[in-house]
Amino acid sequence: MEEQLKNINTLPALTWNHLGVNRAELIAQQTGKSTASIPEEFGRIKTGMGEEAADFAAHNCTDYHVIEAEAGKEIIDAESMRYSLADEHPTVDVTLIHAHEGSSVTVLQSYTSADNTACFHGGLTKIIADKGAWVRLVQVQMLNNRSRHFDDVGFLLGDGAHAEIVQAELGGKDAFAGCLALLEGYQSSFGADTIYLGEEDRRLDMNYIARHTGRKTTSDMTAAGALFGHSDKIYRGTIDFIRGASHSVGHEVENTLLFSPEARNRTVPLILCSEEDVDGQHAATIGKINAQRLFYLLSRGLTEAQAKQLVIEAQFAPAIAKVPDTALQDAIKEYLGRRMQLD
């Protein structure tokens, strides 16, 4: 059975409806599995895609993970959850991560398709980073072009905590991602590094929110993408300064390469401010690949597909370098190469 989620990735401050960026809708595939148990301390964490997506994931959970990093401990080997999806097995994973005071943890989640059949994935990840904790969440999605997918993430940061998310949204026919970080603690910090690829008639819908409530907090959100074919992409990046978040700083920037005149790109950078003593900046660049750069690469013996791949990999390099598995880094590059050959 399917369920229509009608109010996901909602923009924190609504704009004109005719622009089509205020919210999104998603048809999700129910699993009939048991409901995940969400402890009270995680229940109050909001997520980027919103309550509808989070509730759907909690009530259709097929895989449930709880990761705890003990106080002062460092988890050097990345915790990893790797899924190979197939049509007959829709996957909805719920992951709860608690990094206790002074701990350090990296978590890797990757999603691929076992074959070329249409499959469904939904993900819900909630993270608590206590005082002085360090957390990195890495999500890599390389599903086939017939699949539907969403990843919904929420962070709660304590004093001096640092958390970051790295998301590679490279596949799927319909791909949705959302992340909300609540910078509640004094001098807490958050980083988001997103890369995305749109091709054929792929639909990409993303919503990132850094909500500053603590003093001297810092957020830095970056996104880089490439659009081909008739793909349709929306990126919402919001920095929200709540009263009391004095001396806080928030930066957000997106760079998009367009390889097709039929591709549709919508970028919504947003700064909300109810506190005076803050520093918020956002920027976006959208354009075609530089013709002289392309000619230079072709003159060095590269094919057009190889040249495009090289340019995209250069733009994606900072995010790919943060993937804590060299084999998966190579798989991402190979995936991009196959996509360029098909273009």
FIDRENPA-57125 format. One record per residue (C-alpha): x, z, y; residue in three letters. Coordinates in steps of 0.02 Angstrom, whole numbers, padded with zeros to 5 digits, always signed. Layout:
REM FIDRENPA-57125
XZYALA;...
***
This chain:
REM FIDRENPA-57125
+00000+00000+00000MET;+00052-00029+00179GLU;+00031+00077+00335GLU;+00036+00014+00513GLN;+00138+00121+00632LEU;+00067+00077+00802LYS;+00167+00183+00923ASN;+00353+00182+00885ILE;+00508+00162+00994ASN;+00407+00211+01146THR;+00493+00195+01314LEU;+00504+00370+01392PRO;+00435+00303+01558ALA;+00314+00159+01534LEU;+00325-00003+01630THR;+00210-00155+01643TRP;+00124-00188+01475ASN;+00140-00377+01492HIS;+00329-00360+01473LEU;+00303-00304+01294GLY;+00436-00168+01295VAL;+00337-00006+01310ASN;+00321+00020+01123ARG;+00326-00070+00956ALA;+00225-00083+00796GLU;+00288-00084+00618LEU;+00205-00116+00450ILE;+00281+00010+00331ALA;+00268+00011+00142GLN;+00205+00171+00065GLN;+00297+00238-00087THR;+00175+00361-00163GLY;+00317+00486-00182LYS;+00319+00670-00135SER;+00330+00742+00040THR;+00502+00799+00098ALA;+00522+00981+00146SER;+00576+00995+00328ILE;+00640+01171+00371PRO;+00579+01248+00532GLU;+00747+01230+00622GLU;+00742+01042+00592PHE;+00556+01026+00628GLY;+00580+01042+00815ARG;+00705+00899+00825ILE;+00629+00745+00904LYS;+00685+00571+00852THR;+00708+00405+00940GLY;+00570+00311+00851MET;+00443+00450+00877GLY;+00326+00559+00775GLU;+00236+00418+00683GLU;+00396+00353+00603ALA;+00463+00527+00568ALA;+00300+00583+00487ASP;+00290+00425+00382PHE;+00467+00452+00317ALA;+00434+00635+00277ALA;+00275+00594+00181HIS;+00346+00445+00084ASN;+00517+00514+00041CYS;+00604+00441-00112THR;+00777+00516-00079ASP;+00808+00686+00001TYR;+00979+00750+00056HIS;+01034+00912+00139VAL;+01214+00921+00201ILE;+01287+01084+00268GLU;+01461+01098+00342ALA;+01513+01280+00337GLU;+01577+01363+00495ALA;+01755+01312+00535GLY;+01766+01190+00389LYS;+01812+01007+00399GLU;+01739+00879+00279ILE;+01877+00749+00274ILE;+01803+00633+00142ASP;+01646+00558+00213ALA;+01483+00604+00132GLU;+01409+00436+00085SER;+01238+00372+00034MET;+01240+00191-00022ARG;+01079+00100-00065TYR;+01054-00069-00148SER;+00871-00111-00123LEU;+00753-00219-00227ALA;+00573-00275-00203ASP;+00497-00160-00334GLU;+00583-00004-00268HIS;+00546+00033-00083PRO;+00665+00166-00020THR;+00631+00301+00109VAL;+00774+00423+00128ASP;+00768+00587+00225VAL;+00934+00669+00271THR;+00958+00837+00356LEU;+01132+00881+00419ILE;+01182+01052+00486HIS;+01358+01068+00556ALA;+01388+01252+00583HIS;+01498+01325+00719GLU;+01668+01241+00732GLY;+01641+01126+00583SER;+01673+00940+00568SER;+01579+00813+00461VAL;+01561+00624+00442THR;+01412+00548+00352VAL;+01397+00366+00298LEU;+01234+00278+00254GLN;+01234+00095+00200SER;+01094-00021+00147TYR;+01110-00188+00058THR;+00994-00299-00046SER;+01013-00316-00233ALA;+00944-00494-00224ASP;+00851-00607-00104ASN;+00678-00532-00132THR;+00585-00446+00008ALA;+00616-00258+00010CYS;+00577-00110+00120PHE;+00682+00034+00186HIS;+00640+00179+00298GLY;+00760+00315+00350GLY;+00745+00482+00439LEU;+00901+00581+00486THR;+00899+00745+00583LYS;+01059+00831+00638ILE;+01098+01003+00707ILE;+01272+01027+00781ALA;+01306+01209+00821ASP;+01432+01277+00946LYS;+01593+01177+00944GLY;+01542+01069+00795ALA;+01589+00885+00777TRP;+01475+00759+00689VAL;+01485+00572+00660ARG;+01341+00476+00579LEU;+01378+00297+00525VAL;+01236+00182+00471GLN;+01267+00004+00409VAL;+01118-00109+00372GLN;+01150-00279+00290MET;+00984-00319+00207LEU;+00926-00497+00171ASN;+00822-00596+00295ASN;+00657-00559+00206ARG;+00665-00369+00216SER;+00591-00237+00332ARG;+00689-00086+00387HIS;+00691+00063+00505PHE;+00812+00204+00541ASP;+00750+00352+00643ASP;+00877+00482+00704VAL;+00874+00644+00803GLY;+01014+00760+00862PHE;+01012+00937+00928LEU;+01177+00990+01008LEU;+01237+01167+01044GLY;+01371+01230+01165ASP;+01526+01121+01161GLY;+01462+01018+01015ALA;+01502+00833+01000HIS;+01400+00707+00901ALA;+01404+00520+00887GLU;+01310+00385+00797ILE;+01377+00215+00744VAL;+01243+00090+00694GLN;+01269-00086+00628ALA;+01100-00175+00626GLU;+01150-00340+00549LEU;+01011-00392+00430GLY;+00826-00384+00390GLY;+00682-00491+00449LYS;+00612-00344+00547ASP;+00737-00209+00594ALA;+00697-00055+00697PHE;+00814+00084+00753ALA;+00790+00237+00861GLY;+00895+00386+00911CYS;+00862+00535+01024LEU;+01000+00659+01065ALA;+00951+00824+01146LEU;+01105+00888+01237LEU;+01047+01067+01248GLU;+01212+01159+01243GLY;+01334+01188+01385TYR;+01467+01050+01390GLN;+01395+00961+01237SER;+01427+00775+01220SER;+01349+00626+01132PHE;+01405+00448+01096GLY;+01311+00298+01026ALA;+01398+00138+00972ASP;+01278+00001+00915THR;+01309-00176+00855ILE;+01173-00299+00807TYR;+01152-00477+00747LEU;+00995-00583+00771GLY;+00969-00748+00682GLU;+00829-00864+00624GLU;+00667-00773+00669ASP;+00735-00596+00651ARG;+00652-00460+00755ARG;+00761-00318+00819LEU;+00687-00168+00908ASP;+00797-00023+00965MET;+00768+00135+01066ASN;+00907+00257+01115TYR;+00881+00413+01220ILE;+01009+00539+01283ALA;+00912+00687+01350ARG;+01019+00806+01453HIS;+00954+00983+01471THR;+01116+01083+01466GLY;+01243+01096+01607ARG;+01399+00986+01610LYS;+01340+00878+01467THR;+01402+00701+01435THR;+01328+00547+01352SER;+01402+00375+01326ASP;+01297+00238+01245MET;+01364+00063+01211THR;+01284-00086+01124ALA;+01352-00258+01081ALA;+01257-00399+00998GLY;+01244-00585+00960ALA;+01081-00684+00951LEU;+01054-00849+00859PHE;+00905-00957+00814GLY;+00733-00893+00865HIS;+00779-00709+00852SER;+00690-00583+00962ASP;+00776-00423+01018LYS;+00732-00273+01126ILE;+00859-00138+01171TYR;+00799+00016+01264ARG;+00935+00133+01327GLY;+00877+00288+01421THR;+00977+00426+01504ILE;+00861+00570+01546ASP;+00923+00710+01659PHE;+00808+00862+01649ILE;+00808+00993+01786ARG;+00947+01116+01750GLY;+01069+00986+01682ALA;+01181+00998+01835SER;+01355+00918+01834HIS;+01304+00807+01687SER;+01362+00628+01663VAL;+01277+00485+01571GLY;+01338+00306+01546HIS;+01252+00162+01457GLU;+01309-00019+01439VAL;+01255-00169+01334GLU;+01339-00338+01307ASN;+01241-00480+01226THR;+01303-00651+01175LEU;+01173-00790+01164LEU;+01209-00933+01044PHE;+01037-01016+01054SER;+00920-01063+01197PRO;+00773-01012+01087GLU;+00833-00833+01061ALA;+00737-00702+01160ARG;+00832-00555+01234ASN;+00754-00406+01322ARG;+00858-00262+01386THR;+00783-00106+01463VAL;+00913+00010+01542PRO;+00830+00165+01612LEU;+00888+00320+01705ILE;+00765+00463+01729LEU;+00818+00604+01843CYS;+00741+00770+01892SER;+00910+00850+01932GLU;+01009+00804+02088GLU;+01189+00848+02042ASP;+01216+00719+01903VAL;+01305+00553+01876ASP;+01209+00415+01787GLY;+01264+00234+01766GLN;+01201+00086+01667HIS;+01250-00096+01652ALA;+01208-00250+01549ALA;+01289-00420+01528THR;+01200-00567+01446ILE;+01273-00740+01426GLY;+01342-00880+01320LYS;+01513-00887+01241ILE;+01643-00948+01364ASN;+01665-01137+01337ALA;+01851-01131+01377GLN;+01879-00990+01255ARG;+01785-01086+01119LEU;+01884-01245+01155PHE;+02047-01147+01145TYR;+02002-01076+00974LEU;+01947-01247+00909LEU;+02110-01323+00971SER;+02204-01198+00863ARG;+02127-01267+00704GLY;+01977-01153+00684LEU;+01807-01222+00638THR;+01662-01183+00755GLU;+01594-01055+00631ALA;+01764-00970+00620GLN;+01781-00968+00809ALA;+01610-00890+00831LYS;+01649-00760+00699GLN;+01813-00716+00785LEU;+01728-00692+00954VAL;+01588-00584+00878ILE;+01711-00480+00776GLU;+01811-00446+00934ALA;+01654-00382+01019GLN;+01605-00279+00866PHE;+01781-00213+00830ALA;+01766-00040+00912PRO;+01612+00001+00809ALA;+01677-00074+00646ILE;+01837+00028+00663ALA;+01732+00187+00656LYS;+01661+00146+00484VAL;+01753+00270+00370PRO;+01777+00148+00226ASP;+01895-00001+00236THR;+01803-00091+00096ALA;+01641-00079+00194LEU;+01730-00139+00352GLN;+01785-00293+00253ASP;+01608-00315+00186ALA;+01541-00318+00364ILE;+01666-00452+00414LYS;+01624-00553+00258GLU;+01438-00536+00297TYR;+01467-00599+00474LEU;+01567-00745+00404GLY;+01424-00796+00289ARG;+01301-00787+00433ARG;+01411-00898+00541MET;+01423-01027+00402GLN;+01233-01030+00387LEU;+01207-01047+00575ASP;
***
